[in-house]
């Protein structure tokens, strides 16, 4: 373990829960920021279809299969 001496200062029963709580809080903050600062996430969670950009080229129709000659 790289930081083995750290546990001589901080007990694992204290340090590990603090570390896990810090990860959980930071993850919650990131997700909250994404939901708060974007419009497409809210629309997606409400079940709306994704909106394509108006500058995007329309999709080409699929090509027909070649006809086999007898």
VEXPALO-25846 format. One record per atom (N, C-alpha, C, O): residue in three letters; atom name; x, y, z. Coordinates in Angstrom, 3 decimals. Each point is the difference from the previous one (the first is absolute). Layout:
<pts>
<code ala, site CA, X X, Y Y, Z Z>
...
</pts>
This chain:
<pts>
<code unk, site N, X 0.849, Y -1.166, Z 0.000>
<code unk, site CA, X -0.849, Y 1.166, Z 0.000>
<code unk, site C, X 0.899, Y 1.235, Z 0.000>
<code unk, site O, X 0.938, Y 0.090, Z 0.792>
<code unk, site N, X -1.218, Y 0.835, Z -1.657>
<code unk, site CA, X 0.851, Y 1.174, Z -0.161>
<code unk, site C, X -0.054, Y 0.895, Z 1.227>
<code unk, site O, X 1.038, Y 0.450, Z 0.484>
<code unk, site N, X -2.230, Y -0.190, Z 0.021>
<code unk, site CA, X -0.170, Y 0.916, Z 1.120>
<code unk, site C, X -0.273, Y -0.764, Z 1.296>
<code unk, site O, X -0.908, Y 0.354, Z 0.752>
<code unk, site N, X 1.683, Y -1.387, Z -0.497>
<code unk, site CA, X -0.206, Y -0.820, Z 1.184>
<code unk, site C, X 0.219, Y 0.753, Z 1.303>
<code unk, site O, X -0.656, Y -0.291, Z 1.000>
<code unk, site N, X 1.567, Y 1.253, Z -0.999>
<code unk, site CA, X 0.279, Y 0.757, Z 1.222>
<code unk, site C, X -1.122, Y 0.968, Z 0.358>
<code unk, site O, X -0.059, Y 0.497, Z 1.124>
<code unk, site N, X -0.833, Y -0.229, Z -2.082>
<code unk, site CA, X -1.099, Y 0.910, Z 0.289>
<code unk, site C, X -0.885, Y -0.568, Z 1.107>
<code unk, site O, X -0.562, Y 0.754, Z 0.795>
<code unk, site N, X 0.436, Y -2.079, Z -0.740>
<code unk, site CA, X -0.895, Y -0.614, Z 0.978>
<code unk, site C, X 0.586, Y 0.011, Z 1.404>
<code unk, site O, X -0.672, Y -0.393, Z 0.954>
<code unk, site N, X 1.922, Y 0.840, Z -0.815>
<code unk, site CA, X 0.533, Y 0.200, Z 1.350>
<code unk, site C, X -0.474, Y 1.341, Z 0.572>
<code unk, site O, X 0.064, Y 0.221, Z 1.210>
<code unk, site N, X -0.540, Y 0.673, Z -2.089>
<code unk, site CA, X -0.502, Y 1.301, Z 0.426>
<code unk, site C, X -1.531, Y -0.003, Z 0.047>
<code unk, site O, X -0.607, Y 0.528, Z 0.932>
<code unk, site N, X -0.001, Y -1.131, Z -1.952>
<code unk, site CA, X -1.466, Y -0.049, Z -0.101>
<code unk, site C, X -0.432, Y -1.452, Z 0.110>
<code unk, site O, X 0.498, Y -0.857, Z -0.731>
<code unk, site N, X -1.423, Y 0.576, Z 1.643>
<code unk, site CA, X -0.499, Y -1.367, Z 0.148>
<code unk, site C, X -0.821, Y -0.377, Z -1.235>
<code unk, site O, X -0.742, Y 0.830, Z -0.525>
<code unk, site N, X 0.869, Y -2.074, Z 0.056>
<code unk, site CA, X -0.795, Y -0.433, Z -1.158>
<code unk, site C, X -1.508, Y 0.087, Z 0.246>
<code unk, site O, X -0.768, Y 0.199, Z -0.941>
<code unk, site N, X 0.344, Y -0.346, Z 2.187>
<code unk, site CA, X -1.434, Y 0.089, Z 0.299>
<code unk, site C, X -0.523, Y 1.421, Z -0.167>
<code unk, site O, X -1.210, Y 0.211, Z -0.088>
<code unk, site N, X 2.110, Y 0.757, Z 0.046>
<code unk, site CA, X -0.384, Y 1.395, Z -0.225>
<code unk, site C, X 0.311, Y 0.408, Z -1.442>
<code unk, site O, X -0.822, Y 0.644, Z -0.651>
<code unk, site N, X 1.982, Y -1.008, Z 0.161>
<code unk, site CA, X 0.458, Y 0.450, Z -1.313>
<code unk, site C, X -0.775, Y -0.578, Z -1.163>
<code unk, site O, X -0.304, Y 0.715, Z -0.956>
<code unk, site N, X -0.022, Y -1.993, Z 1.018>
<code unk, site CA, X -0.701, Y -0.637, Z -1.117>
<code unk, site C, X -1.411, Y 0.565, Z -0.167>
<code unk, site O, X -0.376, Y 0.326, Z -1.126>
<code unk, site N, X -0.424, Y -0.194, Z 2.189>
<code unk, site CA, X -1.322, Y 0.616, Z -0.195>
<code unk, site C, X 0.065, Y 1.447, Z -0.491>
<code unk, site O, X -0.852, Y 0.425, Z -0.781>
<code unk, site N, X 1.847, Y 0.330, Z 1.228>
<code unk, site CA, X 0.142, Y 1.383, Z -0.479>
<code unk, site C, X 0.327, Y 0.006, Z -1.488>
<code unk, site O, X -0.534, Y 0.818, Z -0.750>
<code unk, site N, X 1.402, Y -1.720, Z 0.322>
<code unk, site CA, X 0.358, Y -0.093, Z -1.416>
<code unk, site C, X -1.221, Y -0.385, Z -0.840>
<code unk, site O, X -0.250, Y 0.604, Z -1.043>
<code unk, site N, X -0.502, Y -1.596, Z 1.491>
<code unk, site CA, X -1.185, Y -0.431, Z -0.750>
<code unk, site C, X -1.044, Y 1.114, Z -0.037>
<code unk, site O, X -0.640, Y 0.208, Z -1.031>
<code unk, site N, X 0.461, Y 0.499, Z 2.124>
<code unk, site CA, X -0.951, Y 1.116, Z 0.028>
<code unk, site C, X 0.440, Y 1.110, Z -0.951>
<code unk, site O, X -0.833, Y 0.598, Z -0.681>
<code unk, site N, X 2.131, Y -0.320, Z 0.630>
<code unk, site CA, X 0.495, Y 1.046, Z -0.899>
<code unk, site C, X -0.249, Y -0.377, Z -1.460>
<code unk, site O, X -0.374, Y 0.858, Z -0.800>
<code unk, site N, X 0.572, Y -2.104, Z 0.448>
<code unk, site CA, X -0.261, Y -0.461, Z -1.372>
<code unk, site C, X -1.491, Y 0.116, Z -0.317>
<code unk, site O, X -0.371, Y 0.448, Z -1.085>
<code unk, site N, X -0.477, Y -0.846, Z 2.022>
<code unk, site CA, X -1.446, Y 0.061, Z -0.226>
<code unk, site C, X -0.480, Y 1.443, Z -0.143>
<code unk, site O, X -0.817, Y 0.291, Z -0.874>
<code unk, site N, X 1.300, Y 0.597, Z 1.699>
<code unk, site CA, X -0.416, Y 1.406, Z -0.060>
<code unk, site C, X 0.474, Y 0.651, Z -1.290>
<code unk, site O, X -0.754, Y 0.737, Z -0.635>
<code unk, site N, X 1.996, Y -1.002, Z 0.242>
<code unk, site CA, X 0.497, Y 0.596, Z -1.239>
<code unk, site C, X -0.748, Y -0.547, Z -1.215>
<code unk, site O, X -0.272, Y 0.747, Z -0.940>
<code unk, site N, X -0.062, Y -2.024, Z 0.945>
<code unk, site CA, X -0.771, Y -0.580, Z -1.104>
<code unk, site C, X -1.386, Y 0.626, Z -0.072>
<code unk, site O, X -0.487, Y 0.311, Z -1.087>
<code unk, site N, X -0.148, Y -0.124, Z 2.238>
<code unk, site CA, X -1.315, Y 0.642, Z 0.034>
<code unk, site C, X 0.078, Y 1.425, Z -0.546>
<code unk, site O, X -0.877, Y 0.425, Z -0.752>
<code unk, site N, X 1.917, Y 0.309, Z 1.127>
<code unk, site CA, X 0.162, Y 1.382, Z -0.476>
<code unk, site C, X 0.184, Y 0.059, Z -1.509>
<code unk, site O, X -0.556, Y 0.879, Z -0.658>
<code unk, site N, X 1.325, Y -1.798, Z 0.109>
<code unk, site CA, X 0.212, Y -0.024, Z -1.449>
<code unk, site C, X -1.317, Y -0.302, Z -0.721>
<code unk, site O, X -0.339, Y 0.661, Z -0.981>
<code unk, site N, X -0.393, Y -1.649, Z 1.465>
<code unk, site CA, X -1.266, Y -0.343, Z -0.633>
<code unk, site C, X -1.016, Y 1.139, Z 0.129>
<code unk, site O, X -0.744, Y 0.271, Z -0.942>
<code unk, site N, X 0.707, Y 0.381, Z 2.072>
<code unk, site CA, X -0.900, Y 1.134, Z 0.184>
<code unk, site C, X 0.354, Y 1.138, Z -0.955>
<code unk, site O, X -0.892, Y 0.640, Z -0.557>
<code unk, site N, X 2.170, Y -0.387, Z 0.366>
<code unk, site CA, X 0.430, Y 1.047, Z -0.922>
<code unk, site C, X -0.395, Y -0.337, Z -1.435>
<code unk, site O, X -0.409, Y 0.887, Z -0.749>
<code unk, site N, X 0.522, Y -2.137, Z 0.360>
<code unk, site CA, X -0.379, Y -0.399, Z -1.362>
<code unk, site C, X -1.493, Y 0.181, Z -0.207>
<code unk, site O, X -0.424, Y 0.546, Z -1.019>
<code unk, site N, X -0.374, Y -0.997, Z 1.971>
<code unk, site CA, X -1.456, Y 0.117, Z -0.133>
<code unk, site C, X -0.439, Y 1.461, Z 0.044>
<code unk, site O, X -0.933, Y 0.381, Z -0.706>
<code unk, site N, X 1.579, Y 0.428, Z 1.512>
<code unk, site CA, X -0.398, Y 1.399, Z 0.148>
<code unk, site C, X 0.416, Y 0.871, Z -1.183>
<code unk, site O, X -0.683, Y 0.978, Z -0.304>
<code unk, site N, X 1.772, Y -1.303, Z -0.362>
<code unk, site CA, X 0.560, Y 0.885, Z -1.018>
<code unk, site C, X -0.213, Y -0.468, Z -1.430>
<code unk, site O, X 0.539, Y 0.607, Z -0.925>
<code unk, site N, X -1.300, Y -1.658, Z 0.721>
<code unk, site CA, X -0.284, Y -0.436, Z -1.361>
<code unk, site C, X -1.506, Y -0.107, Z -0.190>
<code unk, site O, X -0.743, Y -0.205, Z 0.960>
<code unk, site N, X 0.303, Y 0.344, Z -2.197>
<code unk, site CA, X -1.424, Y -0.131, Z -0.287>
<code unk, site C, X -0.340, Y -1.387, Z -0.515>
<code unk, site O, X -1.120, Y -0.475, Z 0.191>
<code unk, site N, X 2.071, Y -0.180, Z -0.842>
<code unk, site CA, X -0.315, Y -1.282, Z -0.605>
<code unk, site C, X -0.169, Y -1.105, Z 1.033>
<code unk, site O, X -0.737, Y -0.953, Z -0.254>
<code unk, site N, X 1.390, Y 1.043, Z 1.410>
<code unk, site CA, X -0.146, Y -1.034, Z 1.022>
<code unk, site C, X -1.419, Y 0.023, Z 0.559>
<code unk, site O, X -0.621, Y -1.048, Z 0.180>
<code unk, site N, X 0.115, Y 2.242, Z 0.092>
<code unk, site CA, X -1.365, Y 0.110, Z 0.507>
<code unk, site C, X -1.000, Y -0.551, Z -1.007>
<code unk, site O, X -0.939, Y -0.702, Z 0.374>
<code unk, site N, X 1.138, Y 1.018, Z -1.651>
<code unk, site CA, X -0.893, Y -0.503, Z -1.037>
<code unk, site C, X 0.100, Y -1.516, Z -0.115>
<code unk, site O, X -1.012, Y -0.680, Z -0.170>
<code unk, site N, X 2.212, Y 0.155, Z 0.260>
<code unk, site CA, X 0.202, Y -1.445, Z -0.087>
<code unk, site C, X -0.683, Y -0.716, Z 1.163>
<code unk, site O, X -0.634, Y -1.037, Z -0.195>
<code unk, site N, X 0.762, Y 1.583, Z 1.399>
<code unk, site CA, X -0.611, Y -0.630, Z 1.157>
<code unk, site C, X -1.524, Y 0.091, Z -0.043>
<code unk, site O, X -0.677, Y -0.813, Z 0.630>
<code unk, site N, X 0.125, Y 1.778, Z -1.354>
<code unk, site CA, X -1.447, Y 0.107, Z -0.162>
<code unk, site C, X -0.525, Y -0.899, Z -1.116>
<code unk, site O, X -1.211, Y -0.116, Z -0.183>
<code unk, site N, X 2.111, Y -0.517, Z -0.560>
<code unk, site CA, X -0.403, Y -0.932, Z -1.053>
<code unk, site C, X -0.113, Y 0.618, Z -1.369>
<code unk, site O, X -0.547, Y -0.630, Z -0.905>
<code unk, site N, X 1.041, Y 1.836, Z 0.715>
<code unk, site CA, X -0.064, Y 0.636, Z -1.312>
<code unk, site C, X 1.057, Y -0.586, Z -0.921>
<code unk, site O, X 1.061, Y -0.435, Z 0.447>
<code unk, site N, X -1.365, Y 0.430, Z -1.737>
<code unk, site CA, X 0.944, Y -0.504, Z -0.990>
<code unk, site C, X 1.157, Y 0.979, Z -0.138>
<code unk, site O, X -0.182, Y 1.200, Z 0.203>
<code unk, site N, X 1.371, Y -1.693, Z -0.547>
<code unk, site CA, X 1.129, Y 0.921, Z -0.183>
<code unk, site C, X -0.232, Y 0.909, Z -1.208>
<code unk, site O, X -0.563, Y -0.422, Z -1.010>
<code unk, site N, X 0.998, Y 1.657, Z 1.128>
<code unk, site CA, X -0.157, Y 0.978, Z -1.070>
<code unk, site C, X 1.280, Y 0.018, Z -0.805>
<code unk, site O, X 1.089, Y 0.176, Z 0.546>
<code unk, site N, X -1.226, Y -0.359, Z -1.852>
<code unk, site CA, X 1.174, Y 0.025, Z -0.869>
<code unk, site C, X 0.335, Y 1.448, Z -0.322>
<code unk, site O, X -0.893, Y 0.839, Z -0.117>
<code unk, site N, X 2.168, Y -0.552, Z -0.024>
<code unk, site CA, X 0.437, Y 1.350, Z -0.343>
<code unk, site C, X -0.510, Y 0.362, Z -1.387>
<code unk, site O, X -0.023, Y -0.851, Z -0.889>
<code unk, site N, X -0.384, Y 2.100, Z 0.690>
<code unk, site CA, X -0.556, Y 0.418, Z -1.286>
<code unk, site C, X 1.059, Y 0.013, Z -1.097>
<code unk, site O, X -0.340, Y -0.085, Z -1.180>
<code unk, site N, X 1.602, Y 0.188, Z 1.542>
<code unk, site CA, X 1.054, Y 0.027, Z -1.007>
<code unk, site C, X 0.435, Y -1.400, Z -0.412>
<code unk, site O, X 0.819, Y -0.151, Z -0.907>
<code unk, site N, X -1.351, Y -0.859, Z 1.553>
<code unk, site CA, X 0.395, Y -1.365, Z -0.337>
<code unk, site C, X -0.619, Y -0.401, Z -1.337>
<code unk, site O, X -1.143, Y 0.347, Z -0.298>
<code unk, site N, X 1.910, Y -1.076, Z -0.492>
<code unk, site CA, X -0.492, Y -0.463, Z -1.296>
<code unk, site C, X -1.009, Y -1.124, Z 0.225>
<code unk, site O, X 0.176, Y -0.826, Z 0.895>
<code unk, site N, X -1.224, Y 0.797, Z -1.702>
<code unk, site CA, X -0.985, Y -1.069, Z 0.162>
<code unk, site C, X 0.624, Y -1.348, Z -0.344>
<code unk, site O, X 0.916, Y -0.092, Z -0.818>
<code unk, site N, X -1.430, Y -0.939, Z 1.454>
<code unk, site CA, X 0.545, Y -1.336, Z -0.256>
<code unk, site C, X -0.443, Y -0.486, Z -1.370>
<code unk, site O, X -1.141, Y 0.227, Z -0.403>
<code unk, site N, X 2.022, Y -0.884, Z -0.301>
<code unk, site CA, X -0.311, Y -0.534, Z -1.317>
<code unk, site C, X -0.851, Y -1.258, Z 0.164>
<code unk, site O, X 0.111, Y -0.723, Z 0.990>
<code unk, site N, X -0.955, Y 0.484, Z -1.978>
<code unk, site CA, X -0.836, Y -1.193, Z 0.027>
<code unk, site C, X 0.888, Y -1.230, Z -0.197>
<code unk, site O, X 1.006, Y 0.073, Z -0.705>
<code unk, site N, X -1.366, Y -1.192, Z 1.317>
<code unk, site CA, X 0.824, Y -1.195, Z -0.171>
<code unk, site C, X -0.056, Y -0.488, Z -1.448>
<code unk, site O, X -1.019, Y 0.149, Z -0.673>
<code unk, site N, X 2.099, Y -0.720, Z 0.211>
<code unk, site CA, X 0.081, Y -0.490, Z -1.362>
<code unk, site C, X -0.779, Y -1.302, Z -0.125>
<code unk, site O, X -0.035, Y -0.803, Z 0.932>
<code unk, site N, X -0.584, Y 0.598, Z -2.076>
<code unk, site CA, X -0.742, Y -1.234, Z -0.258>
<code unk, site C, X 0.990, Y -1.126, Z -0.253>
<code unk, site O, X 1.103, Y 0.215, Z -0.503>
<code unk, site N, X -1.527, Y -1.422, Z 0.865>
<code unk, site CA, X 0.846, Y -1.172, Z -0.242>
<code unk, site C, X 0.039, Y -0.302, Z -1.487>
<code unk, site O, X -1.009, Y 0.175, Z -0.684>
<code unk, site N, X 2.147, Y -0.626, Z 0.161>
<code unk, site CA, X 0.066, Y -0.323, Z -1.440>
<code unk, site C, X -0.879, Y -1.207, Z -0.316>
<code unk, site O, X -0.137, Y -0.926, Z 0.800>
<code unk, site N, X -0.446, Y 0.969, Z -1.978>
<code unk, site CA, X -0.879, Y -1.074, Z -0.463>
<code unk, site C, X 0.861, Y -1.071, Z -0.638>
<code unk, site O, X 0.822, Y 0.283, Z -0.872>
<code unk, site N, X -1.018, Y -1.518, Z 1.314>
<code unk, site CA, X 0.761, Y -1.112, Z -0.571>
<code unk, site C, X -0.554, Y -0.352, Z -1.374>
<code unk, site O, X -1.214, Y -0.086, Z -0.186>
<code unk, site N, X 2.123, Y -0.119, Z -0.788>
<code unk, site CA, X -0.404, Y -0.369, Z -1.353>
<code unk, site C, X -0.056, Y -1.517, Z -0.105>
<code unk, site O, X 0.806, Y -0.711, Z 0.599>
<code unk, site N, X -1.782, Y 0.229, Z -1.380>
<code unk, site CA, X -0.132, Y -1.447, Z -0.170>
<code unk, site C, X 0.730, Y -0.487, Z -1.207>
<code unk, site O, X -0.011, Y -1.196, Z -0.287>
</pts>
